[in-house]
Amino acid sequence: MRLLRRTAGATDVRGRARRPGTGRAAALLVLVALGALIPLLGPSAALHGTGEAAAPGVGGIGLLRTVLIAAVSVPLGELFAHRLARRLPGAPPERPCSWAPLATTTGFLAALALAAVVSAGDLVPHRLGQIDVGGLYGSRDGRLALLEVNGFLLAALCAYARRPAAQVWPLAAVVVAEALRAHPATEQSPLVGSGLTLVHLTCAALWTGGLLHTLRLLRRWRGEAAGPALLARYARVAGVLLAAVTATGVCSSLRRMPSATILDQLTTTAYGRAVLAKVILVAAVALLALWARLQLSRAPDPLTAYPPARAELIALGAVIAVSGLLTALPLPIRWS
């Protein structure tokens, strides 16, 4: 009898030690840590040999921008995926727990840190006395930074109050503020650039966040026919989002790197190198997406599309990290 109890206890301990959720959480933490290295270590690699100089703290600012973009993508993608699921006939009512409260809170903290940088004259503050909160109201960048902080705060309150649909408007305000911030008034045709960035960020957030929550629903509905049907429905919309992201990305790059000099600047400027890295990653994402769609339509078991779709999501995370790095690097100044 004691031997049986010991055996049962050992089996229970091993079962607890091998819980799949623990392994997935550890893998997620490793991927997040690796993704954080891109904006932290990327500036030195991108700037090497270009003769350009970056602002102090460029790595930290790039990381904060990466967190901000991801914090917008998660709740917007969750709303998008759940909307697709609601329109699916025979979809199970079960839903995974919402990640919107954590994402919007993280976004609020990142926006707050970026606002502190703006208040200190676009320098990383080393003490509280360097932060001029009142000065934020006196500049365009300061007001946009405050708009992002308040947008995430309102979105977090909506998420914790379990009013997910109400998050759309404050998150939309954050995206608009980020699009305006990326194109100052001194730039030629700033509203055109802001419009391109607005579409680019919105489509990228829906694509990335939508895939994340589609895969979470697919795992939750394991064994249900609605899972592959949801992935197929997402894939049709994702094709349009990919086209919009590609078109707006190309147009934005051509505005800052004219076609006559773009080939040279892709290798000789930090901004161009980051753009080139992003293009390569997006191409890899497109190939993975195509592989997943072929598996979904041709394989006997539609769930074989899950591994390439998961790899697509990881590659999209790398794209977001490079995008955060891109926003912190100096713009190209050689136009001929």
Stockholm file with secondary structure:
# STOCKHOLM 1.0

chainA/1-336         MRLLRRTAGATDVRGRARRPGTGRAAALLVLVALGALIPLLGPSAALHGTGEAAAPGVGGIGLLRTVLIAAVSVPLGELFAHRLARRLPGAPPERPCSWAPLATTTGFLAALALAAVVSAGDLVPHRLGQIDVGGLYGSRDGRLALLEVNGFLLAALCAYARRPAAQVWPLAAVVVAEALRAHPATEQSPLVGSGLTLVHLTCAALWTGGLLHTLRLLRRWRGEAAGPALLARYARVAGVLLAAVTATGVCSSLRRMPSATILDQLTTTAYGRAVLAKVILVAAVALLALWARLQLSRAPDPLTAYPPARAELIALGAVIAVSGLLTALPLPIRWS
#=GR chainA/1-336 SS CHHHHHHHHHHHHHHHHTCHHHHHHHHHHHHHHHHHHHHHHHHHHHHTTTCCCCCTTHHHHHHHHHHHHHHHHHHHHHHHHHHHHHTSTTCCSCCCCCCHHHHHHHHHHHHHHHHHHHHTTSSCCSSGGGCCTGGGGGSHHHHHHHHHHHHHHHHHHHHHTTCGGGGHHHHHHHHHHHHHHTSCTTSSSHHHHHHHHHHHHHHHHHHHHHHHHHHHHHHHTTTCTHHHHHHHHHHHHHHHHHHHHHHHHHHHHHHHSCTTTHHHHHHHSHHHHHHHHHHHHHHHHHHHHHHHHHHHHHSSSGGGGHHHHHHHHHHHHHHHHHHHHHHHSCCCCCCC
#=GC SS_cons         CHHHHHHHHHHHHHHHHTCHHHHHHHHHHHHHHHHHHHHHHHHHHHHTTTCCCCCTTHHHHHHHHHHHHHHHHHHHHHHHHHHHHHTSTTCCSCCCCCCHHHHHHHHHHHHHHHHHHHHTTSSCCSSGGGCCTGGGGGSHHHHHHHHHHHHHHHHHHHHHTTCGGGGHHHHHHHHHHHHHHTSCTTSSSHHHHHHHHHHHHHHHHHHHHHHHHHHHHHHHTTTCTHHHHHHHHHHHHHHHHHHHHHHHHHHHHHHHSCTTTHHHHHHHSHHHHHHHHHHHHHHHHHHHHHHHHHHHHHSSSGGGGHHHHHHHHHHHHHHHHHHHHHHHSCCCCCCC
//
